[in-house]
Amino acid sequence: MINPPKDLPLAEIIPDEPLLLMGAGPVPIPNIVSQANGVVINHLGDTMNQVIDRVKLMAAYTFQTKSKKILGISGPASAAMEMAISNLVWSGRKILVLKMGTFSGRFAEMATAVGGDVTILENNDYKPFTKEEVEKELNQNDYDVITITQGETSCGLKNINLKEIALLAHSKNVLTIVDAVCTLSTMELPMDEWKLDVVVTGGQKGLSSIPGVSLIAFSDKAWKEIESRKVPCPHWCLDARKAYGFWNDKKYHYTAPVPGILALHEALRLICLESLESRFERHLNSSKDLQKGIESMGLELFIPEEFRLNSVLAIKLPQGINSHDLIEHMIKAYYVEISGAFGLDIIRIGQMGQQCRPQNIIRALYALGMSFKNMGLDLNLAAGMAALEQ
């Protein structure tokens, strides 16, 4: 018989003082969200039905939609992306993917896997797509679906022309799938007003909930396409029609992630209490303050201000600095963790949900400046901190 492994408590791995998560996600969560995540109830009982109804109501406010086709997903935001793709794309369907970086490019992989005819419009100069660029492509070729990412977290780029592109697609009867994983509740995204057909988000970023549970909202137009499709959905768990049975008709689909949904309930409730308007302002001001501090100490931001993503800031790595060593020093010396990148010479700092608190910004900026100085970079940390205070 194989002997059991020795006692392996988490305390041997997790530091005594929790890290301040200031990367591109997951983010710190409020205590009330954490407490909800520790509760288990019957996933088919009356209490759960009430929770689901309230989650949908609060999610509709957050998505800014009157649609009743809002579903929770037992999986990360990538699962929400895959639900959108696998329910609206099948063999013979033509898909236009607007690729601005790593995460927007995932749509192409997902659409190809389910048999879609995929065209990638790629922007390699880290600038958002313009309406004119997309209009040219839509005039030259017929498409059924276009995928767009509002905020490309891999490089800190904001698609500032999303509204115009979405309205253009709507006018040409092309369905839009929007990745709002790091932007929902951090900046304006009125689903109905902008005629968006599908919006996906994850719990672990702007919503300040736990990872592993995500949300998706469908327009009535998109839902009609799903209901009328003749081929079965290739993913049983991600079949939107089956999921709708649980989220709207109280039918069994599979055992829902009860603690995650309860955590999501509390996270959405906090958003409603704060209001989207106040939340947008808080995120914008927090990000601008941090940007000012970063630049004042002598560092350079990767994306120009006019299309810089507020929720995830990308900072150019000075020559001779290794991002892994920098991040490790911040963790060990200051218990602050930020993110590296996907092949780019940048580091990334998040400004989403609970990250956008003055005490977190001050601590993150100080840890960043001191760690750079420890690695021999001549920075004016005092000027950065002073700019932040002002």
N, C-alpha and C positions, 0 to 999 in steps of 0.2 A: 504493500500500500504506500502511496506517495504521502509523505508527511506534509502537514499544513505549513504555510509560511509563518514566519515569526510575526509577532505583533507589529503592525505598521500604522501607527496613529498619524493622522493628518498633521498633528502638532510638529512632527519632525520635518514637514515640508513647508507648511504655511508659517510665515514669520509671526512673532509675538505681536508686533504692531502691523496691522493691515496696511498694504500699499495704497497710496492715493492713486487711483487709476485715472490718468490724464491722457490716455492714448485715444486711438480712433474707435474704441469700444472693446469690451463692455465698459460701462461707466458705473460710478458709485450709485447705489440705490437708496432711497429714503428708508428709514427704519420701518415705517408702516408697510412698505412694499415687501421688505424682508420678512416681517412677521407673517404677512399673508401667505408668503411662499412656504411657510412651515405648517400649513393647515391642509388636511385631506378630508374631503367630503365625498359622498356618493355622486359620481359623475352623471347619473341619470335621475337624481332625486329632484324634488320641488325646489330645494334651496339652490341647487345648481342651475335650474331653469331661470330662477330670478337673477342669479349672477350673470348668466349669459345675456338676458334681456338688457340688463344695465350696461354690460360691456359694449353691446351693439349700439346702444343709445349714446354713450360717451364717445365711442369710436367714430360714430357718424359726425359728431361735433368736431372731433379732431381732424377728420378727413374733409370736413366742410362739404358734406353731401347729404342729400335726402334719400339716397339709395338704401334699400333694405337688404341688398346683397353684400353684407359684410360678414366675413368668416375669420375665425381664428385658426391657426395652423400649429400642429404639434411638430415644430421644427424651427430652424433658424430662418432669418430673412431670405437666405438662398432657397429655402423650401417654398417660401411665398412666391419668389420669382419663378420657381419651377412650376408651381400651380398655375400661375398666369400663363406661362408658355404652353404647358402640356394640355391646357383646356382650350386654348385659342389657336394652337398651331398643330397641323397634321400634314401628312403628305399632300403636296400640291399647293399648300398655302405659301405665299410669298411674304418674307419678313425683311424689313429694313432695320438694321441695328446701328444706332449711333454710338460709336465707341470712342470714349474719351480717356479710357484707362482700364485697369484690371477688372473692376467690378461691372462696368457697363459692357465689357466684352463677354462676360459670362452668359449674357442673353443669347449670343450667337452659338455658343456650345450647346446650350439647352435646346434651342430651336432646331439645330442640326440633328440632335439626338432623337427627336420625335418626328423627323422626316421633313421638316420645313425647308423651303427654298430660300436660303439666307444670303442677303447682301449686306456687307459691312461697309459703312461710311465711317472712315477713321480720321481722327484729327490728331496729328502727331506733334503739333506745336503748342499743346496745352492751352488752347483757346476754345471757348464754347462754340457750338455750331450756330450758324445764323439761319434765320428763316429762309433766306435766299438760297443757301446751300442745299437745304432740305427740299425746298420747292423745286429746284432744278432736277433733283433725283426723282421726286414724285411725278414730275411732268414727263420724264423720260421712261419710267417704268411703273407698272401697276403693282400695288402692294396691298396686302390684307391687314398687316400689323406693322407698327413702328414701335421700337423700344427706345426709351429715353431715360437717362439718369439725371435727377435734379442736382445731386451733389456727388462728384466722383472723389470718394475718400482716399483713393490711392495716391492722388496728387494734389488734393485740396482745391479742385476746380468746381465752380458753380455754373450750371447751365442757365445763364441769365435770360436766354431767349425761349425758355420752356413754354411759356404761355403762348407766344406767337406760333411756335412750331406745333403745339397741340391744337390750336384753333385752325391752323392750316390743314393738319391731318384730318380733323373733323369735317372740314369743308369738302375734302376729297374722299370721304367715307372710308378712311383708314383708321383702324382701331389703335389707340395709344396705350402702351404699358409703361408705367412710370415707376422707376426705382426711387423711393423716398425714404430709404433705410436710415440715412443719417440726417434727414432734413425735416421729416414730419414732426410738427410741433416746435421746431426751432426756427422756421421761417415760413413765409406765406406759401400756401399750396391749396387754394380753394378748388377742390375736385370738380364740382358742378360748374362753377363759373368758367373754368378753363377748359371744359368739355373733355376731361380726362376719362378714359374708359376703364382702366385698371390702375390702382395704386397699391404698391406693396411697401411694407415697413417691418422692422424687427423690434423686439421689445428692449434690446440692450443698448440703445443709443439715445435718441432724443426723448423717447418715452420714459427713460430711467426705470425700466423694469428688468426682469431677469433675461438672460440669453435662452434660446431654445423654444420660445413661443413668439409667433409673428402674426401679423394681421394683413388682410387683403380686402380691398373694396372694389366691386364691379359696378359699372354703370348698367342701366337697363339695356342699353344697346349691346354691350358686351355679353350680357347674360342671355340675350336672345340668340346670339351666335353659339353660345355654349349649349343651350337647350336644343338647337336645331342641328348640331353636328351629327353626322351619320356613323362616324367611327368611334369606337370606345376610347375613353381616356386611357393612356398607357400606364398611368400610376394610380393604383387603387386608393391608397391613402390620400392622394392629392386630387382625387376626382371632385371637382367643385360641386357637382350635383349631389354626390353622396354626402359631402360635408354640409351642404345646405340643409339636408334632412336633420342633422343634429343641431345646427345653429339657428334654425328657424322653425322646424316642425317637431322638435324634441324627439327625434328618432335616433336609434343607436347607429353609430358609424364605427367607432372604435373607442377604447378607453381614453378619454381626453386627459391632457396633463393638468389635472385639477389645481395643484398648487400654483402652477404657472399662470393659469387663467385668473385665479384669485389675486395673484401679484399684479397682473395686468389691470384688473379691476381697480386696484388702489392707485396704480400709476396714472391711469386715465382720470380717476376722480381728482387727483391732485392737479392735473392739467386743467380740468374744468373749473376747479376752485380758483386757480391762478388767472385763467382766461387766456385764450390764444394771443390776444393783443399784448397783454403784459408779458407773456412768455417770449413772444417775438422780440420785444424791446429788450428784455433781459439778455437774451442770447446775443443780440446785435451789440449791445453796449459792452458786454463781457468780452466778446471777441475783439472789438475795437480797442479796448483797454489793453488786452494782452498783446495785440499787434503793435501798439504804440510802445509797450515795454520792450518787446523783442527787438524792434528796430532801433530804439534809443540806446540799447546796450551794444549795438554794432553788428547785429545779425541781419541777414537778408531773407525776406519771405519769397517763396518759390513762384507764387502766382501773383500777377499784377492786381492791384486793389479793385479794379472795376469788375473783375469776375473771380474774386477770391471767395472761397467757401468759408463762411463764418464758423460753421460747426466743426470743421477739421482744418487746422492751419498747417501748411507745409513750410518748413524752414530749410533753406539751403545749408548743406553741410560745408563748413569752411575746409579748405584744402588741408589734408593731413590728419583730419579727424575721422576716427572710425565710429560709426553709429552704434555698433554693438557695445563697444567699450564705454561710450558715453552713457548709453541707457543703463548698462550694468552699474556704473558709478552712481547714477541718480538713484537707482534702487537701493544699493547698499549703504550709501551715505545719507540719503534724505528720504527714503521710503516713498519715492515718487516714481511712477512708471509712465513713460510715454511710448510712442510707436516708432518703429523703423519704417521702411518702405519696400516696395516690390521692384527692386532693380534701379531705383533712382537714388541719387545722392542727396537725400532729404531725410529729415525726421518730422514726425507729425504729432501735434498736440490737439486733443479733443476739446471742444467747447459745447457739450451737449448735456441738457438736463441738469443733473446735480453737479456736473463739472463747473457749471457757470455760477460759482459762488465766489465772492471776493477772497475769502480765506484760501480757497483752492488755487485761484489765479496767482496770488502772492507767493504761495508755497512752491508752485510749479515753476514760476519765473526765477525765483531765487535758486532753486535746485538746478535748473538748467544753466544759469549763468555761472554758478559756482563749479559745476561739473566741467563746463568748458574751460574755465580758468585752471582747474586742476589738471587739465590735459594740455596746458601751455598756451591757450588762446588768450590774447590780450583783449579783454572786453571791458566796457565801462558798465559794470553791474550796477553801480550806484545811480547812474543816469537812467538805466532801465527801470529800476525800482521807483525812482522819483517820478518818472513819466507815468508809471502805473498809478501811483498815488494821486497824481494831479488829475 
